[in-house]
Amino acid sequence: MKRRVTGRVTSDKMQKTIRVSIPRRVKDVVTGKFLNRETVCLAHDEKEEANLSDVVELVESRPLSKRKRWELVRVVSRGAK
């Protein structure tokens, strides 16, 4: 089964590619506090339907380029214009 993740579009300036920031929580080893971190990935957007600050759902795919390993499934919610 392919992984599915949800994240926010941080860049849509490339052709058929979006940059998505995926939030995650990591526990600090020393203090034990939970820290907010982000994983940034590139995703394939064939129809170029995602815009800046949209919340999108991605699915894992075969390597499409050097850094592109995800594909856009759907736009969950539209961001502010």
N, C-alpha and C positions, 0 to 999 in steps of 0.2 A: 504494500500500500504506500502510495506517495504521500509525503508530508504536505500539510496545508498550514499556512501561516497568514496572519493578518497584520498589516502595517500601514504606515502613512507615506504617501508619495512626497519625496523631498525635491525631486527634479524630474521634469518632463521635456527637457530641451533636446534630447537625442531622438533620432528617427526610430520608431518602433521599439523604444527602450525607455523604461522608467527606473528611477532610483528610489528604493523603498527602505524606510527606516522601521525596523521591527523592535519594539521595546521588550526588555526582559529584566527580571529581578535576580540579583546575585547576592549571596550572603558573604560578607566580609569575614575572612578567616580569623583575624585578630580581634575585632570589636564585636562580631556577631550581628552587626546591623545589616539590613537589607539595602542594597544600592540599586538605583535605576541605571541600566546600561542599554545601549542600542546596538543592534546588528544591522549593518547596511549591506544591501544586496541590489544587484541589477536584475530586472525582470523584463521578459519579452511582452510587448503590448502590440499585437498584430494590427488591431483596428485603431490604435491610438485614441482610445476612449477615456483613459485616466488623465486627470489634470492635477496640478500642484495642490497639495494638502488634502487630496481625497484619501479615504480609508479604503484599502483594497485587499482582496484575498488572493494569495498566490499558491501555486502548486509546484512541487519539485518536477524538473524535467531533465532531459539529456542535456549535455553541454551544448549551448548554442553559440558561444564565443569564449574568449579567454576567461571572462568574469561572469558571464550570464548563464545561470543555472535554474532559473525560475520562470514560470509563465503566469500571466494574469488570468484569473478565473472570472472574477466579477468585481465591480465597484460596489462596495458595501454602502458607503455614504459619500455624498459630495462635500467638498470642503468649501470654505468661504472664498468668494471671488476677490 
